[in-house]
Amino acid sequence: MLKKLMPALAIATAALCAAQPAFAQSASNYPNKPIHIIVTFTSGGAPDILGRLIGDKLSAAWGQTVIVENKPGAGGNIGADYVAKSAPDGYTVVVGTVGTHAINGALYQNMPYDMTRDFSPVTLLASTPNMLVVNNNVPAKNLKEFIDLGKKEGKMTFASSGSGTSIHVSGELFKTMTGIDMQHIPYKGRASAIPDLLGGRVTMMFDNMPSSLPLVREGKLRALGVTSAKRSPAAPDIPTIAESGLPGFEAVSWFALFAPANTPRPIVDKLQTEVSKILKMPDVSKKLMDLGLEPSGSSPDELAAYQKTEIAKWSKVVKDSGAKVE
């Protein structure tokens, strides 16, 4: 049997050795055609802001066209699945979110992709707290008053940019910890949810800070707290939900770049190195920090490890809340 296997092993070894220079060559020539960055939500939110900012800088650095495409729907699953099934050559990548790459696997009954097996982690782009915001007509002026109001009135509604997003599960965590009867109202992106929130057709929303902070500053929405363990430097006057009456409450949104599984590591490393440089640029860093986004630029291995811990965390939250999406 061993003798029969030897020729096959020799052929496989030779093929592997031949592939290594090819991978190196593909990395040295990369990119030599347009790169597509897929954003899994509609325009205006943090993933879109990051995708377009990075796309512009990558295009300038590499002298190559970078096309940013919005493919929203199903809590980000449509866009993420598109990338999972794309060629593993570094020319199609996705701005993945905590939803598409840590939450949806536990929430959706029929996932079109595997959150870890179908992707090659590139780099963690940034993270941000979510912000609990309400319409100005809501009488509660702080979190304690809001919780009391919820328990007194009974039914409340909370909007999200889609099932499985950090905005959604932040609400589920809040519902579990407060015991308030809350109905989830999912939208196809925050751009669709905000008008209903402003109009009072939904009670509240745990929106990403970059999206809602400008509206809070303009006085159009009222912020009752942020979901991070510490106050955000972008809005130090807004207390955390944990310090306002729900100790232990923490839910941070994060955004990361992923390529299709089996993308050659030299290409992944080249992309990670350049994106990390971009995130450290003073103008980029300042813009992100002003929006409440904390830039990162992690290594692929660091992102993979972080993703693993986040999957474990949010799987428990989803299980405890009983939330499911068909």
BELDA-V228471 format. One record per pair of residues at least 12 apart in sequence whose C-alpha atoms are under 10 Angstrom apart, sorted by the first residue. I is the first residue (numbers start at 1). J is the second residue. Records with the same first field share a line. If there is no record, write none. Layout:
I = J / J
This chain:
20 = 264 / 266
22 = 264
23 = 89 / 263 / 264 / 265 / 266 / 267
24 = 264 / 265 / 266 / 267
25 = 266 / 267
26 = 89 / 90 / 264 / 266 / 267
27 = 89 / 90 / 264 / 265 / 266 / 267 / 268 / 269 / 270 / 271
28 = 266 / 267 / 270
29 = 267
30 = 62 / 64 / 89 / 90 / 91 / 266 / 267 / 270 / 271
31 = 62 / 63 / 64 / 65 / 89 / 90 / 91 / 267 / 270 / 271
32 = 62 / 63 / 64 / 65 / 91
33 = 63 / 64 / 65 / 66 / 91
34 = 59 / 63 / 64 / 65 / 66 / 67 / 91 / 92
35 = 55 / 58 / 59 / 64 / 65 / 66 / 67 / 68 / 89 / 90 / 91 / 92 / 93
36 = 51 / 55 / 65 / 66 / 67 / 68 / 69 / 83 / 90 / 91 / 92 / 93 / 94
37 = 51 / 52 / 54 / 55 / 66 / 67 / 68 / 69 / 70 / 83 / 91 / 92 / 93 / 94 / 95 / 257 / 258 / 259
38 = 51 / 67 / 68 / 69 / 70 / 71 / 72 / 79 / 80 / 82 / 83 / 92 / 93 / 94 / 95 / 96 / 257 / 258
39 = 51 / 52 / 68 / 69 / 70 / 71 / 72 / 76 / 79 / 80 / 93 / 94 / 95 / 96 / 97
40 = 69 / 70 / 71 / 72 / 73 / 74 / 75 / 76 / 77 / 78 / 79 / 80 / 81 / 82 / 94 / 95 / 96 / 97 / 100 / 189
41 = 69 / 70 / 71 / 72 / 73 / 74 / 75 / 76 / 77 / 78 / 79 / 95 / 96 / 97 / 161 / 162 / 188 / 189 / 190 / 191
42 = 69 / 70 / 71 / 72 / 73 / 76 / 161 / 188 / 189 / 190 / 191 / 192
43 = 69 / 70 / 71 / 72 / 189 / 190 / 191
44 = 189 / 190 / 191 / 210 / 211
45 = 161 / 189 / 190 / 191 / 207 / 208 / 209 / 210 / 211 / 212
46 = 95 / 97 / 126 / 127 / 128 / 190 / 208 / 209 / 210 / 211 / 253 / 254 / 255 / 288 / 291 / 292 / 293
47 = 70 / 94 / 95 / 96 / 97 / 125 / 126 / 208 / 210 / 254 / 255 / 256
48 = 68 / 69 / 70 / 95
49 = 210 / 211 / 288 / 291
50 = 95 / 125 / 126 / 255 / 256 / 257 / 279 / 284 / 288 / 293 / 295
51 = 66 / 67 / 68 / 69 / 70 / 94 / 95 / 125 / 255 / 256 / 257
52 = 66 / 67 / 68 / 69
53 = 68 / 278 / 279 / 284 / 287 / 288
54 = 66 / 68 / 125 / 274 / 275 / 276 / 278 / 279 / 284
55 = 67 / 68 / 275 / 278
56 = 68
57 = 274 / 275 / 277 / 278 / 279 / 281 / 284
58 = 271 / 274 / 275 / 277 / 278
61 = 274 / 278
62 = 274
66 = 91 / 92
67 = 92
68 = 92 / 93 / 94 / 95
69 = 94
72 = 161 / 162 / 188 / 189
73 = 161 / 162 / 163 / 187 / 188 / 189
74 = 100 / 104 / 108 / 111 / 161 / 162 / 163 / 164 / 165 / 186 / 187 / 188 / 189 / 325
75 = 97 / 99 / 100 / 103 / 104 / 108 / 160 / 161 / 162 / 163 / 164 / 165 / 166 / 168 / 186 / 187 / 188 / 189 / 325
76 = 95 / 96 / 97 / 99 / 100 / 101 / 104 / 161 / 162 / 163 / 164 / 165 / 188 / 189
77 = 96 / 99 / 100 / 101 / 104 / 105 / 108 / 111 / 112 / 113 / 115 / 163 / 164
78 = 100 / 112 / 113
79 = 93 / 94 / 95 / 96 / 100
80 = 93 / 94 / 95 / 96 / 97 / 100 / 101 / 112 / 113 / 114 / 115 / 118 / 119 / 258 / 259 / 260
81 = 94 / 100 / 111 / 112 / 113 / 114 / 115 / 118 / 119 / 260
82 = 94 / 112 / 113 / 260
83 = 95 / 96 / 113 / 118 / 119 / 258 / 259 / 260 / 261
84 = 112 / 113 / 114 / 115 / 117 / 118 / 119 / 120 / 258 / 259 / 260 / 261
85 = 112 / 113 / 118 / 119 / 260 / 261
86 = 259 / 260 / 261
87 = 259 / 260 / 261 / 262 / 263
88 = 119 / 120 / 259 / 260 / 261 / 262 / 263 / 264 / 267
89 = 259 / 260 / 261 / 262 / 263 / 264 / 267 / 268
90 = 120 / 258 / 259 / 260 / 262 / 263 / 264 / 265 / 266 / 267 / 268 / 270 / 271
91 = 259 / 260 / 263 / 267
92 = 258 / 259 / 260
93 = 119 / 120 / 121 / 122 / 257 / 258 / 259 / 260
94 = 119 / 122 / 255 / 256 / 257 / 258 / 259 / 260
95 = 123 / 124 / 125 / 254 / 255 / 256 / 257 / 258 / 259
96 = 115 / 121 / 124 / 125 / 254 / 255 / 256 / 257 / 258 / 259
97 = 124 / 125 / 126 / 127 / 164 / 165 / 166 / 253 / 254 / 255 / 256 / 257 / 258
98 = 127 / 164 / 165 / 166 / 167 / 252 / 253 / 254 / 255 / 256 / 307 / 310 / 311 / 314
99 = 115 / 162 / 163 / 164 / 165 / 166 / 167 / 168 / 169 / 253 / 254 / 255 / 311 / 314
100 = 113 / 114 / 115 / 164 / 165 / 166 / 255
101 = 113 / 114 / 115 / 116 / 119 / 164 / 165 / 254 / 255 / 256 / 258 / 307 / 308 / 310 / 311
102 = 115 / 116 / 164 / 165 / 166 / 306 / 307 / 308 / 309 / 310 / 311 / 312 / 313 / 314 / 315
103 = 115 / 163 / 164 / 165 / 166 / 169 / 310 / 311 / 312 / 313 / 314 / 315 / 316 / 317 / 318
104 = 163 / 164 / 165 / 166 / 311 / 314 / 315 / 318 / 324 / 325
105 = 164 / 311 / 314 / 315 / 318
106 = 164 / 311 / 312 / 314 / 315 / 316 / 317 / 318 / 319 / 323 / 324 / 325
107 = 163 / 164 / 165 / 169 / 314 / 315 / 317 / 318 / 319 / 322 / 323 / 324 / 325 / 326
108 = 163 / 164 / 323 / 324 / 325 / 326
109 = 324 / 325 / 326
110 = 325 / 326
111 = 326
115 = 307 / 308 / 311
116 = 258 / 261 / 304 / 307 / 308 / 311
117 = 260 / 261 / 262
118 = 258 / 259 / 260 / 261 / 262
119 = 257 / 258 / 259 / 260 / 261 / 262 / 263 / 304
120 = 257 / 258 / 259 / 260 / 261 / 262 / 263 / 264 / 265 / 268 / 300 / 301 / 303 / 304
121 = 256 / 257 / 258 / 259 / 260 / 261 / 263 / 265 / 268 / 272 / 298 / 299 / 300 / 301 / 302 / 303 / 304 / 305 / 307
122 = 256 / 257 / 258 / 259 / 260 / 263 / 265 / 267 / 268 / 269 / 270 / 271 / 272 / 273 / 275 / 297 / 298 / 299 / 300 / 301 / 302 / 303 / 304
123 = 255 / 256 / 257 / 258 / 259 / 268 / 269 / 271 / 272 / 273 / 275 / 276 / 296 / 297 / 298 / 299 / 300 / 301 / 302 / 303 / 304
124 = 254 / 255 / 256 / 257 / 258 / 272 / 275 / 276 / 295 / 296 / 297 / 298 / 299 / 300 / 302 / 303 / 304 / 306 / 307
125 = 254 / 255 / 256 / 257 / 272 / 275 / 276 / 279 / 293 / 294 / 295 / 296 / 297 / 298 / 303
126 = 253 / 254 / 255 / 256 / 257 / 279 / 288 / 289 / 292 / 293 / 294 / 295 / 296 / 297 / 298
127 = 208 / 252 / 253 / 254 / 255 / 256 / 288 / 292 / 293 / 294 / 295 / 296
128 = 208 / 209 / 210 / 226 / 227 / 228 / 232 / 251 / 252 / 253 / 254 / 255 / 288 / 289 / 291 / 292 / 293 / 294 / 295
129 = 166 / 167 / 206 / 207 / 208 / 209 / 210 / 225 / 226 / 227 / 228 / 229 / 230 / 231 / 232 / 240 / 250 / 251 / 252 / 253 / 254 / 292 / 293 / 294
130 = 166 / 167 / 170 / 205 / 206 / 207 / 208 / 209 / 210 / 211 / 212 / 213 / 225 / 226 / 227 / 228 / 250 / 251 / 252 / 253 / 292
131 = 167 / 170 / 205 / 206 / 207 / 208 / 209 / 210 / 211 / 212 / 213 / 216 / 222 / 223 / 224 / 225 / 226 / 227 / 228 / 238 / 239 / 240 / 241 / 251 / 252
132 = 158 / 167 / 170 / 171 / 204 / 205 / 206 / 207 / 208 / 209 / 212 / 221 / 222 / 223 / 224 / 225 / 226 / 227 / 240 / 241
133 = 158 / 197 / 198 / 203 / 204 / 205 / 206 / 207 / 209 / 212 / 213 / 215 / 216 / 221 / 222 / 223 / 224 / 225 / 226
134 = 146 / 158 / 197 / 198 / 200 / 202 / 203 / 204 / 205 / 206 / 216 / 220 / 221 / 222 / 223 / 224
135 = 194 / 196 / 197 / 198 / 199 / 200 / 201 / 202 / 203 / 204 / 205 / 219 / 220 / 221 / 222 / 223
136 = 197 / 198 / 199 / 200 / 216 / 219 / 220 / 221 / 222 / 223
137 = 198 / 199 / 200 / 203 / 221 / 222
138 = 200 / 203 / 204 / 221 / 222
140 = 222 / 224
141 = 222 / 223 / 224
142 = 222 / 223 / 224 / 225 / 239 / 241 / 244
143 = 223 / 224 / 225 / 239 / 240 / 241 / 242 / 243 / 244 / 245 / 246
144 = 224 / 241 / 244 / 245 / 246
145 = 224
146 = 224
147 = 174 / 178 / 179 / 180 / 245
148 = 178 / 180
149 = 180
150 = 178 / 179 / 180 / 181 / 182 / 203
151 = 178 / 179 / 180 / 181
152 = 180
153 = 180 / 181
154 = 179 / 180 / 181 / 182
155 = 180 / 181 / 182 / 183 / 203
156 = 175 / 180 / 181 / 182 / 183 / 184 / 202 / 203 / 204
157 = 171 / 181 / 182 / 183 / 184 / 185 / 197 / 201 / 202 / 203 / 204 / 205
158 = 171 / 172 / 175 / 182 / 183 / 184 / 185 / 186 / 193 / 197 / 201 / 202 / 203 / 204 / 205 / 206
159 = 171 / 183 / 184 / 185 / 186 / 187 / 190 / 192 / 193 / 194 / 196 / 197 / 201 / 202 / 203 / 204 / 205 / 206 / 207
160 = 184 / 185 / 186 / 187 / 188 / 189 / 190 / 192 / 193 / 194 / 204 / 205 / 206 / 207
161 = 185 / 186 / 187 / 188 / 189 / 190 / 191 / 192 / 193 / 194 / 205 / 206 / 207 / 208
162 = 184 / 185 / 186 / 187 / 188 / 189 / 190 / 193
163 = 184 / 185 / 186 / 187 / 188 / 189 / 323 / 324 / 325
164 = 186 / 314 / 318 / 323 / 324 / 325
165 = 186 / 189 / 253
166 = 206 / 207 / 208 / 251 / 252 / 253 / 254 / 314
167 = 186 / 190 / 205 / 206 / 207 / 208 / 251 / 252 / 253
168 = 184 / 185 / 186 / 205 / 206 / 207 / 323
169 = 184 / 206 / 251 / 314 / 317 / 318 / 321 / 323
170 = 205 / 206 / 207 / 227 / 249 / 250 / 251 / 252 / 253 / 314 / 317
171 = 183 / 184 / 204 / 205 / 206 / 207 / 251 / 321
172 = 184 / 317 / 318 / 320 / 321 / 322 / 323
173 = 249 / 250 / 251 / 314 / 317 / 318 / 320 / 321
174 = 206 / 227 / 241 / 246 / 249 / 250 / 251 / 321
175 = 321
176 = 317 / 320 / 321 / 322
177 = 246 / 247 / 248 / 249 / 321
178 = 245 / 246
182 = 203 / 204
183 = 202 / 203
184 = 202 / 205 / 323
185 = 202 / 205
190 = 205 / 207 / 208 / 211 / 212
191 = 211
193 = 205 / 207
194 = 207 / 211 / 212 / 215 / 221
197 = 221
198 = 215 / 220 / 221
204 = 221 / 222 / 223 / 224
205 = 223
206 = 223 / 225 / 226 / 227 / 251
207 = 226 / 227 / 253
208 = 226 / 227 / 252 / 253 / 254 / 291 / 292 / 293
209 = 226 / 227 / 232 / 234 / 235 / 253 / 291 / 292 / 293
210 = 234 / 288 / 289 / 290 / 291 / 292 / 293
211 = 291 / 292
212 = 291
213 = 234 / 235 / 290 / 291 / 292
214 = 291
217 = 235
223 = 238 / 239
224 = 238 / 239 / 240 / 241 / 244
225 = 237 / 238 / 239 / 240 / 241 / 242 / 243 / 244
226 = 238 / 239 / 240 / 241 / 242 / 243 / 244 / 249 / 250 / 251 / 252
227 = 239 / 240 / 241 / 242 / 248 / 249 / 250 / 251 / 252 / 253
228 = 240 / 241 / 242 / 248 / 249 / 250 / 251 / 252 / 253
229 = 241 / 242 / 243 / 247 / 248 / 249 / 250 / 251 / 252
230 = 242 / 243 / 250
231 = 243
232 = 289 / 292 / 293 / 294
233 = 289 / 290 / 291 / 292 / 293 / 294
234 = 288 / 289 / 290 / 291 / 292 / 293 / 294
235 = 290 / 291 / 292
251 = 314
253 = 293
254 = 293 / 294 / 295 / 296 / 307
255 = 293 / 295 / 296
256 = 296 / 297 / 298 / 300 / 303 / 307
257 = 271 / 272 / 275 / 297 / 300 / 303
258 = 272 / 300 / 303
259 = 271
265 = 300
268 = 299 / 300
269 = 299 / 300
272 = 297 / 298 / 299 / 300
273 = 297 / 298 / 299
274 = 297
275 = 296 / 297 / 298
276 = 295 / 296 / 297 / 298 / 299
277 = 297
278 = 295 / 297
279 = 294 / 295 / 296 / 297
280 = 295 / 296 / 297
